[in-house]
């Protein structure tokens, strides 16, 4: 009994001690303006025990550990530690981090304090990216990251990702796409395959000091992506669901049959044609709609396109962890539906619309195996399914056909005949066998591509502080695979009929097709792509005597890339970084890469790419603090270094000459055309170049960082000069009659100069927080050496001008009348008349010919990007808005995009030249512009090269987070409701958009791509 009594006494004493230690504390967190909602308060050395302040800045916490110390943190403020021994409540006032002392930026293979950073970088958080509902990450960044330029060429589901560059395009051959690094590993898939919900931050590296560690792969810039990781604390589950409506940024609108017929007759009248293409009877029937089968009037855009398509996205995240292990796990689903109407039937049994399905997953696990050793295991992947309707036709593209006068004018045929069969038209009005487009959408089938990829990274970090403080070792092994295959279910025709409304008779449209053919199934497989990466690094970071900060990195990096049975591509290199700063005032850093690839011969494989940078925090000087008290931080920085680019286009080994076998090329018999006398040959390929090597770039940057007015105003400015030389390009100065293809060689050079400015003002009035950010990026190229053939006239030289400019004529308005025609220069052998385009005679010989062409002023890529970003929050409400503009670039289209009666007519064609309308948008109408001075195909000119300068509402979001107290009432940690959008509205700033295309469309094309889309999106985020 005594033993039992003693046991109970000891047990109760222990409980009393435990409960004595577990005591509840309360408090408020404020700054100089009032309460601070959203501040994080947690117990020191027990970070899983924490709370966030409410809208009134209050918090409550039960202390469980022995330290009796709490930590209070919030972004933009200096963190504080408070000893709560003997206290039950506390009021904490946080001071703003006006100098950015606690801000950290991501750099190659590491992080560093922003205040001592001497490189040119721009960074955005994953939360900001997720304010834009675009399915592709790169579509969200322009206007928010200075130096980042993108152009979205298509809106097709699964293919809507923008092409992008950093500080402009600075090369001829291959891609100028930056290197993409995800968690220190080169990303083997397309950036658009990465789910935005996985991202913690995106950083772009822009100058030599930040890029030199990547050596031969760094010259095009680097996009560094850090994915989300688990935090100490109990498991937190977050579910986000979005539903959006998509519609073209520039809808397809065409004239009806009556309007088209009137303009067709006007065109015939302009050339004094003997007969009109449309009779008075036809025009009356089109106008009145009295015979919809004999004189159809079909709005094909309305017929085959929906008003909008859908985009659905769902994400489920689980994160948390203890001192021993932390985890972040996410799965995501994306569905983008196409804009085509659904004409599927029970007989067709397939979806012939565009669509894209993608499923992503990621698991990031961090394990603290011992006090000195941590291990991270990251596994991620995706699977995708992209569907494209099979419509046969040119380019298998319904948007091309919607513009094509020879295949789908409004009077082409009725969609359905009176008996319900598919209508057809065998007359000379249409191209031969222009099958009914609705029938094709219903019965011809689909082309479907499946793709998948999986990536696994295992990394470890060993703390070597036992040897010396600040020393640690890191290692990483990464492996990834990617594969795709195609499944096509198609047929070539279907029965349709030509209906004669006058005698109520039917004729078979295609006599070869009187019954439905069977579907053909085809399967093809892509190469399996495998990639292995190994890294090992020794790192050192230490501060001596509180003032002398020294750090260093030595890293070895190897990867091999295999695609099917092709030879592997190998990369091996070493990276170095060392730096010093004194009291964060005087800063110096040296970085370098020594690496190479097996794309080149042994003697040309490796090179050393060094860079250096310095910085001076002028605001830390005593005299400066006394004089300019309103300035918190003023840092001047500069960098210079050498970078490389090993992108040689499609050739694995750029130095090789490859011979190919061609059948039926040589004739040894009497008859050259005799198939029995012809023999196979070996075809001599492009000549070898044993001296080919990577491109080189000398990069210089000078920058200034400024914080003022107690951290409310922040500004960064950079001026850069990039000189790219030894650029890989096929020689342009060798004539075609040399009789052989010459290889790429290091024979060109370009210079890119520019400036970047990024300024932000943030303030707080009570519980109202607001911010305004403006940024501008300018990157202007100049061709220093192009290895071009001597131009026939000096003004046609590429050298000295922007990269990407095309040759074209200089327009001089229209010929006004017969007297103007008689007195003005004209092309030889071409008849011109009033209303035709007139060009300047630059060489003064009285004839318009090729010598009168110049390099037109701007290329298709903008050289100036503007961004204006607004943010506003009040209690649980928040709003964000991004305006983005791009200037100094042109867009030009051909044939079915603009030429009347090759292109379907639009309202712009009603503004063609007439004697009464001499200030017109287009030249006079003619039955055909082909072979005339009005043809944009053969007479490229600044008249057709329209400025594409635009301003658009890039994204906008409005959201509401319900109060935390309300959420707890329904057993939730948080509930957020929001609406956002992308590409919401676009204004053209210079020229009229005569092509009715999104200004980011490709230039010089006759085939319209899938239209770019604007997105209106609703979302719900629930946290448990």
LOBA-586046 format. One line per 4 residues: number of its first residue (from 1); for each residue x, z, y of C-alpha. Coordinates in steps of 0.2 Angstrom, whole numbers. Each point is the difference from the previous one (the first is absolute). Layout:
LOBA-586046
NUM) X,Z,Y ~ ...
END
This chain:
LOBA-586046
1) 0,0,0 ~ 14,4,12 ~ 8,-17,-4 ~ -16,-9,4
5) -2,10,16 ~ 18,-4,5 ~ -3,-19,-4 ~ -16,0,11
9) 9,8,14 ~ 15,-12,0 ~ -12,-15,-1 ~ -11,6,15
13) 16,4,10 ~ 6,-18,-3 ~ -17,-7,5 ~ 0,10,15
17) 18,-6,5 ~ -6,-18,-3 ~ -16,1,10 ~ 10,10,13
21) 11,-15,2 ~ -14,-13,0 ~ -8,3,17 ~ -10,-11,11
25) 7,-6,17 ~ -9,-10,14 ~ 6,-9,16 ~ -1,-14,12
29) 12,-14,4 ~ 1,-8,17 ~ 11,-10,12 ~ 1,0,18
33) -17,-9,2 ~ -11,10,-13 ~ -4,2,-18 ~ 9,-11,-13
37) -11,-6,-14 ~ 9,-7,-16 ~ 16,11,1 ~ 7,5,-17
41) 2,18,-3 ~ 8,6,-16 ~ 10,14,-8 ~ 19,-2,0
45) 7,-3,-17 ~ -18,-1,-7 ~ -5,-17,9 ~ -14,-2,-12
49) -9,14,9 ~ -6,-8,16 ~ -14,-4,12 ~ -3,-13,14
53) -7,6,16 ~ -18,-4,5 ~ -6,-9,16 ~ 1,17,9
57) 18,2,-6 ~ -4,15,-12 ~ 7,3,-17 ~ -1,13,-14
61) 12,3,-14 ~ 3,12,-14 ~ 18,5,-1 ~ 6,0,-18
65) 19,0,0 ~ 13,13,5 ~ 7,-9,16 ~ -15,5,11
69) 5,-15,11 ~ -11,-15,4 ~ 5,-17,6 ~ -10,-10,13
73) 3,-19,1 ~ -8,-15,8 ~ 6,-18,3 ~ 7,-1,18
77) 3,18,2 ~ 15,12,-5 ~ -4,10,-15 ~ 0,19,1
81) 3,14,-12 ~ -9,17,3 ~ 3,17,-9 ~ -17,7,-4
85) 6,17,-6 ~ -12,13,7 ~ -11,-13,8 ~ -17,-6,-5
89) -3,-13,13 ~ 11,-11,11 ~ -1,-13,14 ~ 13,-14,-1
93) 4,-12,14 ~ 9,-15,-6 ~ 12,-9,12 ~ 1,-19,0
97) 14,-9,-8 ~ 4,-9,16 ~ 17,-7,-7 ~ -5,-4,-17
101) 11,13,-8 ~ -10,1,-16 ~ -5,-19,-1 ~ 8,-9,-15
105) 2,-18,-2 ~ 3,-10,-16 ~ 16,-10,-2 ~ 8,-10,-14
109) 3,12,-15 ~ -5,15,10 ~ -7,9,16 ~ 7,6,16
113) -6,10,15 ~ -8,-12,13 ~ 10,9,14 ~ 17,-6,-7
117) -6,-17,-6 ~ 10,-14,8 ~ -8,-15,-8 ~ -15,-11,4
121) -15,5,-11 ~ -19,0,2 ~ -11,11,-11 ~ -18,2,-4
125) -9,13,-11 ~ -11,-5,-15 ~ -15,9,9 ~ 1,-12,14
129) 2,-15,-11 ~ -16,5,-9 ~ -10,-1,16 ~ 0,-19,-3
133) -10,-6,-15 ~ 10,-15,-4 ~ 5,-1,-18 ~ 18,-6,3
137) 11,13,9 ~ 10,-13,10 ~ -16,-6,8 ~ -2,18,9
141) 18,1,8 ~ 1,-13,14 ~ -3,8,17 ~ 4,18,-7
145) 18,-3,-5 ~ 11,-8,14 ~ 11,-14,-8 ~ -13,-4,-14
149) -8,-17,0 ~ -12,-6,-12 ~ -12,-16,-2 ~ -14,1,-12
153) -2,-18,-6 ~ -15,3,-11 ~ -15,11,-3 ~ -2,-4,-19
157) -3,16,-11 ~ 17,4,-8 ~ 9,-12,11 ~ -3,7,18
161) 17,8,2 ~ 9,-4,16 ~ 17,-8,0 ~ 11,12,11
165) 17,2,8 ~ 10,12,10 ~ 7,-5,17 ~ -4,-18,-3
169) 5,-13,-13 ~ 18,-3,1 ~ 4,-13,-14 ~ -4,-17,-7
173) 0,1,-19 ~ -11,11,-11 ~ -10,15,6 ~ 4,11,15
177) -11,13,-7 ~ 8,18,2 ~ 6,10,-15 ~ -14,12,-6
181) 6,17,-7 ~ -12,12,-7 ~ 7,17,-3 ~ 18,-6,0
185) -3,-14,-12 ~ -2,-19,4 ~ -18,-4,-3 ~ -2,-13,-13
189) -18,-5,4 ~ -9,-7,15 ~ -2,13,14 ~ -19,-4,0
193) -1,7,-18 ~ 4,17,6 ~ -15,11,3 ~ 0,8,18
197) -7,16,-7 ~ 17,3,-8 ~ 10,-1,16 ~ 7,15,10
201) 9,-11,13 ~ 7,-17,3 ~ 16,-2,10 ~ 8,-17,5
205) 19,0,3 ~ 6,-13,13 ~ 18,2,5 ~ 17,-1,-9
209) 2,19,0 ~ -15,3,-11 ~ 2,-16,-10 ~ 18,-1,-4
213) -2,11,-16 ~ -10,-14,-7 ~ 14,-13,3 ~ -4,-17,-6
217) -18,3,0 ~ -2,8,17 ~ 0,-14,13 ~ -19,-3,-1
221) -4,18,3 ~ -7,13,-12 ~ -17,8,-2 ~ 2,18,-7
225) -15,7,-8 ~ -2,18,-5 ~ -14,4,-12 ~ -10,17,0
229) 6,14,-10 ~ -7,17,-5 ~ 1,15,11 ~ 0,19,-5
233) -17,6,-2 ~ -15,1,-12 ~ -7,-17,-6 ~ -9,-10,13
237) -11,-15,-5 ~ -4,-13,13 ~ -12,-15,-3 ~ -1,-14,12
241) -13,-14,-1 ~ -3,-15,12 ~ -11,-15,1 ~ 3,-14,12
245) -8,-16,5 ~ 11,-15,4 ~ -3,-16,10 ~ 11,-13,7
249) 9,3,16 ~ -5,-18,5 ~ -16,-5,-9 ~ -1,-18,-6
253) -13,-9,11 ~ -3,-19,0 ~ -12,-12,8 ~ -16,-5,-9
257) -4,-18,-6 ~ -9,-5,16 ~ 14,6,11 ~ 13,-8,-11
261) -9,-17,-1 ~ -2,-1,19 ~ 19,3,2 ~ 4,-12,-14
265) -10,-14,10 ~ 9,5,16 ~ 17,-2,-9 ~ -5,-17,-5
269) -6,-5,17 ~ 17,6,7 ~ 8,-14,-10 ~ -13,-13,3
273) -5,0,-19 ~ -12,-14,-5 ~ -11,12,-10 ~ -4,18,1
277) 3,12,-14 ~ -17,8,2 ~ -16,-10,3 ~ -13,6,12
281) -11,4,-15 ~ 13,11,-7 ~ 3,9,16 ~ -18,3,2
285) -2,7,-18 ~ 15,11,2 ~ -7,7,17 ~ -18,3,-7
289) 5,5,-18 ~ -14,-11,-7 ~ 9,-6,-15 ~ 12,14,-6
293) 4,-9,-16 ~ 3,-18,7 ~ 8,7,16 ~ 6,18,-5
297) 6,12,13 ~ 10,14,-9 ~ 9,14,9 ~ 13,2,-14
301) 8,15,7 ~ -17,9,-1 ~ -3,-8,-17 ~ 15,6,-9
305) 7,14,10 ~ -7,18,2 ~ -2,9,16 ~ 13,13,-6
309) 9,5,-16 ~ 3,18,-6 ~ 16,10,-2 ~ -1,16,-10
313) 14,13,-1 ~ 1,17,-9 ~ 14,12,-2 ~ 2,17,-9
317) 15,11,3 ~ 5,16,-7 ~ 15,10,7 ~ 7,18,0
321) 14,9,-8 ~ 10,16,-2 ~ 18,5,4 ~ 4,-8,-17
325) -10,-16,0 ~ -9,-11,13 ~ -11,-15,-4 ~ -10,-14,9
329) -11,-11,-11 ~ -10,-14,6 ~ -11,-14,-6 ~ -7,-14,10
333) -13,-14,-2 ~ -2,-15,12 ~ -13,-13,-1 ~ -1,-15,12
337) -14,-12,-3 ~ 1,-18,7 ~ -11,-8,13 ~ -7,-14,-11
341) -18,2,-5 ~ -4,4,-18 ~ -8,-16,-9 ~ 3,6,-18
345) -14,-2,-12 ~ -3,5,-18 ~ 7,-16,-5 ~ 16,1,9
349) 3,19,-4 ~ 15,2,11 ~ 5,5,18 ~ 6,-14,10
353) 3,10,16 ~ 16,6,6 ~ 4,18,-3 ~ 14,12,-3
357) 1,16,-10 ~ 14,12,0 ~ 4,17,-8 ~ 14,10,6
361) 7,17,-7 ~ 15,11,5 ~ 6,16,-6 ~ 14,9,9
365) 7,16,-8 ~ 13,11,7 ~ 8,14,-12 ~ 12,13,5
369) 8,2,-17 ~ 13,13,6 ~ 4,8,17 ~ 13,-14,3
373) -8,-15,-9 ~ -16,-9,4 ~ -8,-15,-9 ~ -12,-13,6
377) -10,-11,-12 ~ -10,-14,9 ~ -11,-12,-9 ~ -11,-13,8
381) -8,-17,-4 ~ -14,-12,4 ~ -11,-13,-9 ~ -8,-14,9
385) -13,-14,-3 ~ -2,-14,12 ~ -14,-13,-2 ~ -1,-17,8
389) -14,-12,-2 ~ 4,-17,-8 ~ -7,-13,11 ~ 11,-15,-5
393) 2,-9,17 ~ 15,-1,12 ~ 10,16,-2 ~ -15,8,-9
397) -5,7,17 ~ -18,2,6 ~ 6,3,18 ~ 9,-16,0
401) -16,-9,-6 ~ -10,9,13 ~ 11,-9,13 ~ 1,-16,-9
405) -11,-14,7 ~ 3,-11,-15 ~ -6,13,-13 ~ -12,12,9
409) -8,-7,16 ~ -17,8,4 ~ -9,-16,-6 ~ 10,-1,-16
413) -14,3,-12 ~ -15,12,-3 ~ 6,16,-10 ~ -14,-3,-12
417) -11,-15,-3 ~ -19,2,-1 ~ 0,3,-19 ~ 13,14,2
421) 15,-11,-6 ~ 16,0,10 ~ 0,-13,14 ~ 14,-13,2
425) 5,-14,11 ~ 10,-16,-6 ~ 0,-9,16 ~ 16,-5,10
429) -4,14,12 ~ 9,13,-12 ~ 16,0,-10 ~ -2,-7,-18
433) -8,13,-12 ~ -3,13,13 ~ -9,11,-12 ~ -14,12,6
437) 10,16,6 ~ -14,12,-5 ~ 0,-8,-17 ~ 19,2,-1
441) -2,19,5 ~ -13,2,-13 ~ 8,-9,-15 ~ 18,-5,2
445) 8,18,-4 ~ 14,10,6 ~ 18,3,1 ~ 5,18,-3
449) 17,9,1 ~ 4,17,-7 ~ 15,10,5 ~ 7,17,-3
453) 16,10,4 ~ 7,17,-4 ~ 14,10,8 ~ 9,15,-7
457) 13,10,10 ~ 9,16,-6 ~ 11,8,13 ~ 9,17,1
461) 9,10,13 ~ 14,13,-4 ~ 4,13,13 ~ 19,2,0
465) 0,14,13 ~ 10,10,-12 ~ 14,-11,3 ~ -3,-2,19
469) -15,2,11 ~ -10,-16,4 ~ 7,-10,-15 ~ -13,-7,-13
473) 0,-14,-13 ~ -15,-12,-2 ~ -3,-13,-14 ~ -14,-12,-3
477) -6,-12,-14 ~ -14,-12,3 ~ -8,-13,-12 ~ -14,-11,4
481) -10,-15,-8 ~ -12,-12,7 ~ -10,-14,-9 ~ -14,-12,3
485) -10,-13,-9 ~ -14,-12,4 ~ -16,-3,-9 ~ -10,-16,6
489) -17,-5,-6 ~ -4,-17,8 ~ -9,-16,-2 ~ 2,-16,10
493) -18,-6,3 ~ -19,3,-2 ~ -15,-11,1 ~ -7,-3,17
497) -11,-14,8 ~ -3,-11,15 ~ -18,1,6 ~ -7,-15,9
501) -14,8,11 ~ -8,-17,5 ~ -4,-5,-18 ~ 0,17,-8
505) 14,-5,-13 ~ 15,8,-7 ~ 17,-7,-5 ~ 14,9,-9
509) 13,5,12 ~ 15,-2,-13 ~ -5,-11,-14 ~ 14,8,-10
513) -9,17,1 ~ -18,0,-6 ~ 1,17,-9 ~ 10,16,3
517) 17,-1,-7 ~ 8,15,-9 ~ 11,13,8 ~ 18,-1,-3
521) 10,16,-2 ~ 19,0,5 ~ 12,15,0 ~ 17,1,7
525) 12,14,2 ~ 13,4,13 ~ 17,7,-3 ~ 2,18,-3
529) 10,7,14 ~ 11,16,-4 ~ 11,9,12 ~ 12,15,-2
533) 8,10,13 ~ 13,14,-1 ~ 6,10,15 ~ 12,15,2
537) 5,8,16 ~ 10,15,7 ~ -7,8,15 ~ 7,12,13
541) -9,8,15 ~ 7,16,8 ~ 1,8,17 ~ 15,10,5
545) 0,14,13 ~ -17,-5,5 ~ 5,-15,10 ~ 10,-12,-11
549) -12,-10,-12 ~ 9,-11,-13 ~ -9,-11,-13 ~ 5,-13,-12
553) -7,-11,-14 ~ 9,-10,-14 ~ -12,-10,-11 ~ 2,-13,-14
557) -14,-12,-3 ~ -3,-12,-14 ~ -15,-10,-5 ~ -4,-15,-12
561) -15,-11,1 ~ -6,-11,-14 ~ -14,-13,0 ~ -5,-6,-17
565) 14,-10,-8 ~ 9,-3,16 ~ 18,7,3 ~ -1,17,8
569) 4,3,18 ~ 12,14,3 ~ 4,11,15 ~ 13,13,1
573) 6,10,16 ~ 6,15,8 ~ -7,8,16 ~ 8,12,12
577) -6,11,14 ~ 9,13,10 ~ -4,8,17 ~ 3,14,12
581) -9,9,14 ~ 5,14,11 ~ -15,11,5 ~ -11,-15,-2
585) 8,-7,16 ~ 14,-12,-5 ~ -4,-10,-15 ~ 10,-13,-10
589) -4,-8,-17 ~ 9,-13,-11 ~ -10,-9,-13 ~ 6,-14,-12
593) -5,-10,-16 ~ 12,-8,-12 ~ -10,-11,-12 ~ -4,-17,-6
597) -10,-10,-13 ~ 3,-13,-13 ~ -9,-13,9 ~ 18,-6,6
601) 16,-3,-8 ~ 12,15,-4 ~ 11,-3,15 ~ -15,0,12
605) -11,14,-8 ~ 5,16,10 ~ 2,4,18 ~ 2,15,11
609) -14,3,13 ~ 5,14,12 ~ -10,7,15 ~ 3,14,12
613) -12,9,13 ~ 2,13,13 ~ -12,11,10 ~ 0,11,15
617) -14,13,3 ~ 2,0,19 ~ -14,12,2 ~ 11,14,-9
621) 13,-1,14 ~ -1,15,12 ~ -1,-10,16 ~ -14,-11,-7
625) -11,15,-5 ~ 2,7,17 ~ -4,-16,9 ~ -14,-8,-11
629) -10,15,-6 ~ -15,-11,-4 ~ 11,-10,-13 ~ 0,8,-17
633) 11,-13,-9 ~ 10,-15,6 ~ 11,-8,-13 ~ 10,-16,1
637) 6,-8,-16 ~ 9,-16,-5 ~ 4,-9,-16 ~ 10,-15,-6
641) 4,-7,-17 ~ 0,-13,-13 ~ -14,-4,-12 ~ -4,-13,-14
645) -14,-11,-7 ~ 2,-6,-18 ~ -17,-9,-1 ~ 5,-18,-5
649) -18,-6,-3 ~ -6,-5,-18 ~ 18,-3,-7 ~ 6,14,-11
653) 18,-6,1 ~ 2,-9,16 ~ 17,-7,-4 ~ -5,-10,-16
657) -4,-19,-2 ~ -14,-2,-13 ~ -4,-17,-9 ~ -17,-4,-6
661) -7,-12,-13 ~ -12,-13,5 ~ -9,-11,-12 ~ -2,-19,3
665) 12,-2,14 ~ 12,-13,-6 ~ -4,-17,-5 ~ 12,-9,-12
669) -12,-15,-5 ~ -6,-16,7 ~ -15,8,8 ~ 2,15,11
673) -17,6,-3 ~ 1,0,-19 ~ -2,17,-7 ~ 9,-4,-15
677) 15,-6,10 ~ 1,15,11 ~ 11,15,-5 ~ 2,18,6
681) 13,5,13 ~ 8,15,7 ~ -5,2,18 ~ 14,6,11
685) -6,16,9 ~ 5,7,16 ~ 19,1,2 ~ 9,16,-3
689) 7,11,14 ~ 13,12,-7 ~ 3,8,17 ~ -18,5,4
693) -2,19,4 ~ -12,11,9 ~ -6,-1,18 ~ 8,12,12
697) -7,9,16 ~ 8,9,14 ~ -12,12,7 ~ 1,10,16
701) -13,13,7 ~ -1,11,15 ~ -15,13,1 ~ -7,14,10
705) -11,14,-6 ~ -9,10,13 ~ -12,16,-1 ~ -7,7,15
709) -13,11,8 ~ 1,13,-14 ~ -1,-13,-14 ~ -16,-8,7
713) 9,-17,3 ~ 12,-8,-12 ~ 8,-17,2 ~ 13,-10,-10
717) 8,-16,6 ~ 12,-12,-9 ~ 9,-16,5 ~ 8,-10,-15
721) 10,-15,-3 ~ 1,-7,-17 ~ 12,-15,-4 ~ -3,-7,-17
725) 14,-12,-6 ~ 5,-8,-16 ~ -19,-4,-2 ~ -4,-8,-16
729) -8,-18,2 ~ 1,-17,-7 ~ 11,-11,11 ~ -10,-9,13
733) 14,-12,7 ~ 2,-10,-16 ~ -10,-16,-1 ~ -13,-3,-14
737) 10,-16,-5 ~ 14,11,-7 ~ -10,-1,-16 ~ 1,17,-6
741) -8,17,4 ~ 12,12,9 ~ 0,18,-4 ~ -4,15,11
745) 16,6,10 ~ 4,12,13 ~ -1,-11,15 ~ -12,6,13
749) -1,15,12 ~ -14,8,10 ~ -1,13,13 ~ -15,12,3
753) -1,11,15 ~ -14,12,5 ~ -7,16,7 ~ -12,13,-7
757) -9,13,9 ~ -11,14,-7 ~ -8,13,11 ~ -13,14,-4
761) -9,13,10 ~ -9,14,-8 ~ -9,15,8 ~ -13,13,-4
765) -14,6,11 ~ -8,15,-9 ~ -5,-7,-17 ~ 1,-18,6
769) 15,-9,-6 ~ 5,-17,5 ~ 14,-12,-1 ~ 5,-18,7
773) 14,-10,-7 ~ 6,-17,6 ~ 13,-10,-8 ~ 8,-18,2
777) 12,-9,-10 ~ 9,-16,6 ~ 11,-10,-12 ~ 6,-17,6
781) 11,-11,-11 ~ 13,-13,5 ~ 7,-13,-12 ~ 19,1,3
785) 5,-13,-13 ~ -12,-10,-11 ~ 11,-13,-8 ~ -12,-13,6
789) 2,-19,1 ~ 4,-6,17 ~ -17,-2,9 ~ -5,-17,7
793) -3,8,17 ~ 7,17,5 ~ -16,9,2 ~ -4,-1,-18
797) 14,11,-5 ~ -4,16,-10 ~ 15,9,6 ~ -3,11,15
801) -18,2,-3 ~ -12,12,-10 ~ 0,-1,-19 ~ -15,-9,-7
805) -5,-12,14 ~ -6,-17,-5 ~ 2,-17,8 ~ -14,-6,10
809) -6,-11,15 ~ -4,8,18 ~ -18,-4,4 ~ -4,-6,17
813) -19,1,0 ~ -12,-14,-5 ~ 1,-18,6 ~ -13,0,14
817) -5,-18,1 ~ 6,-18,-3 ~ 11,1,15 ~ 8,15,-7
821) 3,-8,-16 ~ 7,-15,7 ~ 13,10,11 ~ 5,13,-12
825) 13,0,-14 ~ -8,-3,-18 ~ 6,-1,-17 ~ 5,-17,-6
829) -13,-9,-11 ~ -13,13,2 ~ -16,-4,10 ~ -5,14,12
833) -15,2,11 ~ -7,12,13 ~ -3,17,-8 ~ 15,-1,-12
837) 14,12,1 ~ 14,-4,12 ~ 18,5,-3 ~ 15,2,12
841) 14,-13,-1 ~ 15,11,0 ~ 13,-13,-2 ~ -8,-11,13
845) 1,-16,-10 ~ -19,-4,3 ~ -4,3,-19 ~ -6,15,-9
849) 10,1,-15 ~ 9,13,-11 ~ 13,3,14 ~ -13,7,11
853) -3,15,-12 ~ 8,17,4 ~ 1,17,-9 ~ -17,8,5
857) 2,16,9 ~ -6,13,-13 ~ 1,1,-19 ~ -14,8,-11
861) 7,17,0 ~ -4,11,16 ~ 15,8,8 ~ -9,13,10
865) -11,14,-8 ~ -10,13,9 ~ -9,15,-6 ~ -11,13,9
869) -6,14,-10 ~ -13,14,5 ~ -4,16,-9 ~ -13,13,4
873) -6,16,-9 ~ -12,14,5 ~ -4,14,-13 ~ -4,-10,-15
877) -2,-17,8 ~ 14,-13,1 ~ 2,-18,6 ~ 14,-12,-1
881) 2,-18,7 ~ 13,-13,-1 ~ 1,-15,11 ~ 14,-13,-5
885) 5,-16,8 ~ 13,-14,-5 ~ 6,-13,13 ~ 12,-15,2
889) -5,-10,-16 ~ -10,-15,-4 ~ -12,-6,-14 ~ -3,-18,-5
893) -12,-8,-13 ~ -2,-17,-7 ~ -13,-12,-8 ~ -15,10,-7
897) 3,14,13 ~ -3,-10,16 ~ 0,-20,-2 ~ -18,-5,2
901) -8,-9,-15 ~ 14,6,-11 ~ -4,18,5 ~ -18,5,1
905) -6,1,18 ~ -1,17,10 ~ -6,4,17 ~ 18,-4,7
909) -3,-18,-5 ~ -15,-1,12 ~ 13,3,14 ~ 9,-16,-3
913) 5,-11,14 ~ -12,-12,8 ~ 0,-8,17 ~ -12,14,6
917) 10,14,-9 ~ 19,-4,5 ~ 5,19,-1 ~ -4,0,-18
921) 7,10,-14 ~ 3,-15,-12 ~ 4,-18,2 ~ -14,-13,-1
925) -9,-1,-17 ~ 4,-15,-11 ~ -5,-4,-18 ~ 18,4,-4
929) 15,7,9 ~ 12,-5,-14 ~ 13,-12,7 ~ -4,4,18
933) 8,11,14 ~ -14,13,-3 ~ 6,4,-18 ~ 7,17,-2
937) 8,-5,-16 ~ 12,-13,7 ~ 0,4,18 ~ 4,19,0
941) 0,6,17 ~ -2,15,12 ~ -18,-5,1 ~ -3,4,-18
945) 12,14,0 ~ -11,13,7 ~ 6,17,6 ~ -6,13,-13
949) 2,15,11 ~ -13,13,-4 ~ -6,18,3 ~ -10,8,-13
953) -8,17,-5 ~ 11,2,-15 ~ -8,16,-6 ~ -12,14,6
957) -6,16,-9 ~ -12,14,4 ~ -1,15,-11 ~ -8,17,-2
961) 8,15,-10 ~ -13,13,-3 ~ 5,18,5 ~ 10,9,-14
965) -13,14,0 ~ -14,-13,-4 ~ 10,-8,-13 ~ 3,16,-9
969) -19,3,0 ~ -2,-15,-11 ~ 16,5,-11 ~ 11,-13,8
973) 17,2,9 ~ -4,-15,12 ~ -12,-14,3 ~ 4,-15,11
977) -12,-15,4 ~ 7,-15,9 ~ -2,-18,5 ~ 14,-12,4
981) 4,-18,1 ~ 13,-13,0 ~ 2,-17,11 ~ -16,5,9
985) 1,-12,14 ~ 12,-13,6 ~ 3,-8,18 ~ 10,-16,2
989) 11,3,15 ~ 7,-17,5 ~ -8,-16,-8 ~ -17,-3,-7
993) -1,2,-19 ~ -4,-18,-3 ~ 3,2,-19 ~ -11,15,-2
997) 13,8,-10 ~ 7,18,0 ~ 16,-1,11 ~ 10,7,-14
1001) -4,-15,-11 ~ 14,-12,-6 ~ 5,-14,12 ~ 1,-18,-4
1005) -12,0,-15 ~ -15,-11,-4 ~ -8,12,-12 ~ -8,16,6
1009) 4,15,-10 ~ -13,14,-5 ~ -5,6,17 ~ 7,17,7
1013) -12,14,-1 ~ -6,14,12 ~ -5,15,-9 ~ -13,13,4
1017) 2,16,-11 ~ -9,16,-4 ~ 9,14,-9 ~ -2,18,-7
1021) 14,12,-4 ~ -3,16,-10 ~ 13,13,-3 ~ -3,14,-14
END
